[in-house]
Amino acid sequence: MQIRRATMADASGIAKVHVDSWRTTYTGIMPDDFLSKLSYEQRTELWRRNIAQEDNYVVVAENSKREIIGFADGFKRETNTFPNSSDLTSIYLLEAYQGKGIGKKLLKHILIHFKSLGQHKIFVDVLADNKTRYFYEYYGAKLYTTTQIKIGGKILDELIYVWDNIDEVIEKL
Protein backbone atom coordinates (compact mmCIF):
# COMPACT_ATOMS: atom_id res chain seq x y z
CA MET A 1 0.00 0.00 0.00
CA GLN A 2 1.29 3.41 -0.97
CA ILE A 3 0.05 6.94 -0.26
CA ARG A 4 1.06 9.67 -2.67
CA ARG A 5 -0.06 13.03 -3.98
CA ALA A 6 -2.77 12.75 -6.63
CA THR A 7 -2.16 13.65 -10.25
CA MET A 8 -4.70 14.53 -12.93
CA ALA A 9 -4.48 10.93 -14.18
CA ASP A 10 -5.97 9.80 -10.85
CA ALA A 11 -9.27 11.66 -11.25
CA SER A 12 -11.26 8.68 -12.56
CA GLY A 13 -9.87 6.33 -9.88
CA ILE A 14 -10.72 8.83 -7.14
CA ALA A 15 -14.20 9.25 -8.65
CA LYS A 16 -14.79 5.50 -8.52
CA VAL A 17 -13.81 5.36 -4.85
CA HIS A 18 -15.92 8.45 -4.16
CA VAL A 19 -19.09 7.02 -5.72
CA ASP A 20 -18.64 3.47 -4.43
CA SER A 21 -17.78 4.56 -0.88
CA TRP A 22 -20.73 6.96 -0.75
CA ARG A 23 -23.04 4.13 -1.82
CA THR A 24 -21.82 1.89 1.00
CA THR A 25 -21.23 4.53 3.67
CA TYR A 26 -24.41 6.53 3.21
CA THR A 27 -26.98 3.78 2.58
CA GLY A 28 -29.80 4.48 5.01
CA ILE A 29 -28.47 8.00 5.63
CA MET A 30 -28.94 9.64 2.22
CA PRO A 31 -31.87 8.89 -0.07
CA ASP A 32 -31.39 5.72 -2.14
CA ASP A 33 -32.41 7.45 -5.37
CA PHE A 34 -29.75 10.11 -4.81
CA LEU A 35 -27.05 7.49 -4.22
CA SER A 36 -28.09 5.42 -7.23
CA LYS A 37 -27.81 8.47 -9.49
CA LEU A 38 -24.20 9.23 -8.53
CA SER A 39 -22.10 9.21 -11.66
CA TYR A 40 -18.48 8.21 -12.17
CA GLU A 41 -18.29 10.67 -15.07
CA GLN A 42 -19.58 13.63 -13.03
CA ARG A 43 -17.32 12.78 -10.09
CA THR A 44 -14.34 12.44 -12.45
CA GLU A 45 -14.95 16.02 -13.63
CA LEU A 46 -15.29 17.15 -10.02
CA TRP A 47 -11.96 15.54 -9.13
CA ARG A 48 -10.23 17.01 -12.16
CA ARG A 49 -11.27 20.44 -10.88
CA ASN A 50 -10.28 19.58 -7.30
CA ILE A 51 -6.84 18.32 -8.29
CA ALA A 52 -6.29 21.38 -10.47
CA GLN A 53 -7.01 23.75 -7.57
CA GLU A 54 -3.65 25.02 -6.41
CA ASP A 55 -4.64 25.21 -2.73
CA ASN A 56 -6.32 21.78 -2.61
CA TYR A 57 -4.06 18.98 -1.41
CA VAL A 58 -5.29 15.60 -2.68
CA VAL A 59 -3.65 12.27 -1.84
CA VAL A 60 -4.49 8.73 -2.87
CA ALA A 61 -3.93 5.31 -1.33
CA GLU A 62 -3.03 2.56 -3.78
CA ASN A 63 -3.02 -1.18 -3.26
CA SER A 64 -0.21 -3.45 -4.47
CA LYS A 65 -1.79 -3.50 -7.96
CA ARG A 66 -1.54 0.33 -8.08
CA GLU A 67 -5.32 0.65 -7.96
CA ILE A 68 -6.72 3.62 -6.05
CA ILE A 69 -8.52 2.30 -2.98
CA GLY A 70 -8.91 5.53 -1.04
CA PHE A 71 -8.22 9.22 -1.01
CA ALA A 72 -8.18 12.31 1.16
CA ASP A 73 -8.12 16.00 0.46
CA GLY A 74 -8.04 19.29 2.24
CA PHE A 75 -7.87 23.02 1.78
CA LYS A 76 -9.00 26.14 3.61
CA ARG A 77 -12.68 26.72 2.91
CA GLU A 78 -13.88 30.27 2.30
CA THR A 79 -16.07 29.98 5.41
CA ASN A 80 -13.03 29.22 7.58
CA THR A 81 -11.91 32.56 9.06
CA PHE A 82 -9.50 31.21 11.67
CA PRO A 83 -5.82 32.09 11.19
CA ASN A 84 -3.37 29.19 10.75
CA SER A 85 -6.18 26.73 10.08
CA SER A 86 -7.48 24.53 7.31
CA ASP A 87 -10.16 21.94 6.56
CA LEU A 88 -9.93 18.21 6.03
CA THR A 89 -12.62 17.97 3.38
CA SER A 90 -12.72 14.22 2.79
CA ILE A 91 -11.32 10.81 3.54
CA TYR A 92 -12.93 7.91 1.71
CA LEU A 93 -11.96 4.26 1.31
CA LEU A 94 -13.51 1.40 -0.56
CA GLU A 95 -15.45 -0.72 1.93
CA ALA A 96 -13.12 -3.74 1.51
CA TYR A 97 -10.18 -1.63 2.71
CA GLN A 98 -11.82 -0.02 5.74
CA GLY A 99 -10.59 -0.96 9.20
CA LYS A 100 -7.05 -1.76 7.99
CA GLY A 101 -5.29 1.44 9.11
CA ILE A 102 -5.34 3.12 5.70
CA GLY A 103 -7.59 5.98 6.85
CA LYS A 104 -5.15 6.59 9.69
CA LYS A 105 -2.27 6.84 7.18
CA LEU A 106 -4.24 9.19 4.93
CA LEU A 107 -5.10 11.40 7.91
CA LYS A 108 -1.47 11.52 9.05
CA HIS A 109 -0.28 12.40 5.54
CA ILE A 110 -2.77 15.29 5.26
CA LEU A 111 -2.00 16.60 8.76
CA ILE A 112 1.74 16.57 8.10
CA HIS A 113 1.07 18.59 4.95
CA PHE A 114 -1.04 21.10 6.90
CA LYS A 115 1.69 21.38 9.51
CA SER A 116 4.27 22.09 6.80
CA LEU A 117 2.10 25.07 5.80
CA GLY A 118 2.12 26.38 9.36
CA GLN A 119 -1.46 25.43 10.09
CA HIS A 120 -2.32 24.35 13.62
CA LYS A 121 -6.13 24.09 13.76
CA ILE A 122 -7.94 21.69 11.42
CA PHE A 123 -11.69 21.38 10.93
CA VAL A 124 -13.56 18.37 9.57
CA ASP A 125 -17.28 18.04 8.82
CA VAL A 126 -19.04 14.70 9.12
CA LEU A 127 -22.67 13.65 8.96
CA ALA A 128 -24.01 12.84 12.42
CA ASP A 129 -25.12 9.37 11.27
CA ASN A 130 -21.75 8.55 9.71
CA LYS A 131 -19.77 6.19 11.96
CA THR A 132 -16.54 7.82 10.72
CA ARG A 133 -17.15 10.49 13.33
CA TYR A 134 -15.87 8.01 15.92
CA PHE A 135 -12.59 7.73 13.96
CA TYR A 136 -12.13 11.50 14.21
CA GLU A 137 -13.11 11.51 17.88
CA TYR A 138 -10.64 8.70 18.62
CA TYR A 139 -7.86 10.85 17.17
CA GLY A 140 -8.81 13.79 19.35
CA ALA A 141 -11.21 15.85 17.24
CA LYS A 142 -13.58 17.83 19.45
CA LEU A 143 -17.10 18.80 18.48
CA TYR A 144 -17.05 22.47 17.53
CA THR A 145 -20.61 23.04 16.31
CA THR A 146 -23.49 21.41 14.49
CA THR A 147 -25.42 22.49 11.43
CA GLN A 148 -27.82 21.08 8.90
CA ILE A 149 -27.26 20.51 5.19
CA LYS A 150 -29.49 19.32 2.40
CA ILE A 151 -28.33 16.42 0.24
CA GLY A 152 -30.55 14.65 -2.25
CA GLY A 153 -33.55 16.58 -0.95
CA LYS A 154 -33.04 15.37 2.62
CA ILE A 155 -32.04 17.56 5.57
CA LEU A 156 -29.11 15.97 7.42
CA ASP A 157 -27.37 16.85 10.65
CA GLU A 158 -23.70 17.67 10.18
CA LEU A 159 -21.13 17.78 12.96
CA ILE A 160 -18.16 20.09 12.65
CA TYR A 161 -15.13 18.91 14.58
CA VAL A 162 -11.83 20.62 15.23
CA TRP A 163 -8.33 19.57 16.13
CA ASP A 164 -6.73 22.46 18.01
CA ASN A 165 -3.27 20.95 18.09
CA ILE A 166 -2.31 18.81 15.11
CA ASP A 167 1.06 17.93 16.65
CA GLU A 168 -0.79 15.87 19.27
CA VAL A 169 -2.81 14.11 16.57
CA ILE A 170 0.23 13.36 14.44
CA GLU A 171 1.98 11.92 17.49
CA LYS A 172 -1.01 9.65 18.20
CA LEU A 173 -1.16 8.51 14.58
N, C-alpha and C positions, 0 to 999 in steps of 0.2 A: 504494500500500500504506500502510495506517495501523495503528498500534498504539495501543490505548486500554484503559482499565480496563473490565472486563466488567460487564455489568448482568444482572439476572435474565432479561431477554429473550434473552440470548445462550446460555442453558443448552443448548438443543437444538442449536445450531450447534457449540458446544464438544463436545457428546456425539458428534456426527457425526464430527468430526475425531478425537476420542479413539478411537472404535471403528475407523474406517477406517485411522488411522495404526498402531494396534496390529496390525491384520490384515496390514499390509505390513511393518512393522518387525519383528514377532516371529514371522513365518512361519519355521519351522525351529528356533525357540528355545522357544516355548511350544507345547503340544499343539494340533493343528489343531482338534480337537473343542471345546476351550475357546475358541479364537478365533472359531470359527463361531457359537458360542452368545452372543457378546457382543451386547448389546441397546442400541439407541439409546434406548429408553424408560427402561431402568434407568440408563444413563449420564446421561440428562437429569436424572433425580431426584438422582443423585449430584452433578451440577454445580449444581443448585439449592441443595443443602445447602452445597456448597463456597463458592459465591458469597455465601450468606447468612452464613457464618462471618465475624465481625467481624475476626479476626486473619489471615484468608486473603486474600492479594492475588492477584487473578486478572486477567490481561490477555489480550486477543485481538489477532490480526493479521487484517486484512481486506484483500481484494483491491479492485480498482477498482470492482467491482460490489457492494461492501459485504457480500460473503460471507465468513464466518469460514473462514480457511485454516490457522490455527494458534493456539496458546494457550500460556500459561505460568502457573504459580502457585507460590506459596511462603508458608510460615508456619513458625513454630518448633514442631517436633514435641515431644511430651511427653518423648520419649527424649533430646532434646537438652538437656544440662545445662550447656553452656558459656555463660558470660555474653557479652553483645553478639554473639550469633550467631543464625542462622536457617537454614532449609532451603529450597533450591530443590526443589520436589516434582515438577514436571513441565515439560517443554517438548515439545510435539508439533506437527508440521506434516503436512499432506497430502503424500503422496509427490511430487506434481507440483510442489510449491513448495520442496522440499528442495534445498539447495546453492545458494540464491539470496541468502543473507545475511539471511534473515528470522529464523532462529534466533538469530543474532548480535544482531539488534535486540531480540528478545524478552529475551534474556539481559541485555543492557545496561539495558533498561527495569526489569527486576526488581531488578538489582543497585543501580541508582540509588535505587529505592524502599527497599531494605534499608539503604542508606547514610543515607538521610534519617531512618531510625528509630534511627540510631546503632549499627547492627550492622556488625561488621568481619569476622567469620568466617562463611562460608557453606558448608554441606554439601550434597552432591547424591549420590543413590544411582542406580546404573545397573547393569543386568544385564551380566555379564562378556562375554556374546556380542553385546551391542548395540554396533554401530559408533559410536554417539553418544558413547561414552566418549572417543573420540579428539578429538571437538569440545571436550569439557571439558578434556582434557589440553592441547590446543593453547592454550586460554585460561588455562592455568596451574594448573588443579586438580591437587592432589597426592593420591595414593592414601593414605587414612587407615587403612582396615581393610577386611576382607572378611567376608562372612557368607553364609548360605544362606537362601533363602525358598522357600516352596511356592506355586506358582501352577498352577491347573488340574491338580492332582495330581502335578506334576513339581517336583522339587527343583532350584532354579537358583542359581548363584553370583551374588552381588550385590557390587559394588564400591562402597565409600563413599569419595567424594572430598571434599576440603576446599580452599577458597580461604581463606588466612590473611589476605590483604590485598586487599579488594575494590577499593581505589583503583587498584591496579596492573592489575587485570582491566578495570575501566572505561576506563582509559587505553588499554589494548591494543584494546578494542572500538571 
